[in-house]
Amino acid sequence: MAAVTYKLIGKRLKSARLECGLTQKQVSEYLGNQRNYISYVETGARPVDMITLSKLADLYGYSLDFFVENDPVKEETDLEQKVHVAFRNNDSLSVADLKTIAWLKRFAFNLDLLNKVLEEG
């Protein structure tokens, strides 16, 4: 079994960003980084630290595991690990909007996880 590479993590990050309809510029502003940093991370040219990866997972509505686990099937089949939120015009979202969206997605993800735990118990 091959290790998860920066390139694979970057590919998953790019896919998640595009699915959310966000630009690299919007994401870089949300993180407070340069746009080229996002490009480097998405191509695997630079590593992404866990704090940044966690923020991106929240923004994109995915579990952190989706990006770091070594399971090639995840990208195609693990829909339970994603929270969907749709907006009419992503071009006009501010950094404050993106922070609210990330909080909302993390809250929804945690609520769903809590409900699953309660159902099992």
C-alpha positions as CSV (number, residue, x, y, z in Angstrom):
1,M,0.0,0.0,0.0
2,A,1.5,3.3,-1.1
3,A,1.8,6.3,1.3
4,V,-0.4,9.3,0.9
5,T,1.6,11.9,-0.9
6,Y,1.4,15.7,-1.0
7,K,0.4,15.3,-4.6
8,L,-2.6,13.2,-3.7
9,I,-3.6,15.5,-0.9
10,G,-3.3,18.4,-3.3
11,K,-5.4,16.6,-5.9
12,R,-8.2,16.0,-3.4
13,L,-8.0,19.6,-2.2
14,K,-8.3,20.9,-5.7
15,S,-11.2,18.6,-6.4
16,A,-13.0,19.7,-3.3
17,R,-12.4,23.4,-4.0
18,L,-13.7,23.1,-7.5
19,E,-16.8,21.2,-6.3
20,C,-17.5,24.1,-3.9
21,G,-17.2,26.6,-6.8
22,L,-14.4,28.5,-5.1
23,T,-11.4,30.1,-6.7
24,Q,-7.8,29.9,-5.5
25,K,-8.0,33.6,-4.8
26,Q,-11.1,33.2,-2.5
27,V,-9.4,30.3,-0.6
28,S,-6.1,32.2,-0.2
29,E,-8.0,35.3,1.1
30,Y,-9.9,33.0,3.6
31,L,-6.6,31.5,4.8
32,G,-4.7,34.8,4.7
33,N,-2.1,33.4,2.3
34,Q,-0.9,34.2,-1.2
35,R,-2.8,32.7,-4.1
36,N,0.3,31.0,-5.4
37,Y,0.5,29.0,-2.0
38,I,-2.8,27.4,-2.8
39,S,-1.6,26.5,-6.3
40,Y,1.6,24.9,-4.9
41,V,-0.4,22.9,-2.3
42,E,-2.9,21.7,-4.9
43,T,-0.1,20.5,-7.2
44,G,1.8,18.8,-4.4
45,A,4.8,21.1,-4.8
46,R,4.5,22.2,-1.2
47,P,3.2,20.4,1.9
48,V,0.1,21.7,3.7
49,D,0.2,21.8,7.5
50,M,-2.5,20.2,9.6
51,I,-4.0,23.5,10.8
52,T,-4.4,24.7,7.2
53,L,-5.7,21.4,6.1
54,S,-8.3,21.4,8.9
55,K,-9.5,24.9,7.9
56,L,-9.8,23.7,4.3
57,A,-11.6,20.6,5.3
58,D,-14.1,22.8,7.2
59,L,-14.5,25.2,4.3
60,Y,-15.0,22.4,1.7
61,G,-17.3,20.4,4.0
62,Y,-15.2,17.3,4.2
63,S,-13.8,15.3,7.1
64,L,-10.0,15.7,7.6
65,D,-9.7,11.9,7.0
66,F,-10.8,12.3,3.4
67,F,-7.6,14.2,2.6
68,V,-5.1,12.2,4.5
69,E,-6.3,8.6,4.5
70,N,-4.7,6.2,1.9
71,D,-7.9,4.9,0.4
72,P,-8.1,5.5,-3.4
73,V,-11.8,4.6,-3.3
74,K,-12.6,7.5,-1.0
75,E,-12.6,10.0,-3.8
76,E,-15.4,8.2,-5.6
77,T,-17.5,6.6,-3.0
78,D,-17.3,8.3,0.4
79,L,-20.2,10.8,0.1
80,E,-21.0,10.5,3.7
81,Q,-17.9,12.5,4.5
82,K,-19.1,15.6,2.8
83,V,-21.5,18.4,3.8
84,H,-23.2,20.1,0.8
85,V,-24.0,23.7,0.9
86,A,-25.0,25.6,-2.2
87,F,-25.0,29.3,-2.9
88,R,-26.2,31.2,-5.9
89,N,-23.2,33.4,-6.6
90,N,-19.8,32.2,-5.1
91,D,-18.0,35.2,-6.8
92,S,-19.4,37.7,-4.3
93,L,-18.5,35.8,-1.1
94,S,-16.4,37.7,1.4
95,V,-13.8,36.3,3.7
96,A,-16.4,36.7,6.5
97,D,-18.9,34.7,4.5
98,L,-16.3,31.9,3.9
99,K,-15.6,31.8,7.6
100,T,-19.3,31.5,8.3
101,I,-19.7,28.8,5.7
102,A,-16.8,26.8,7.2
103,W,-18.3,27.1,10.7
104,L,-21.7,26.0,9.4
105,K,-20.2,23.0,7.5
106,R,-18.2,21.9,10.6
107,F,-21.3,22.3,12.8
108,A,-23.4,20.2,10.4
109,F,-20.7,17.6,10.1
110,N,-20.3,17.3,13.8
111,L,-24.1,17.2,14.4
112,D,-24.4,14.3,11.9
113,L,-21.5,12.5,13.6
114,L,-23.2,12.9,17.0
115,N,-26.5,11.6,15.7
116,K,-24.8,8.5,14.3
117,V,-23.1,7.9,17.7
118,L,-26.4,8.3,19.5
119,E,-28.2,5.9,17.1
120,E,-25.5,3.3,17.7
121,G,-25.7,3.7,21.5
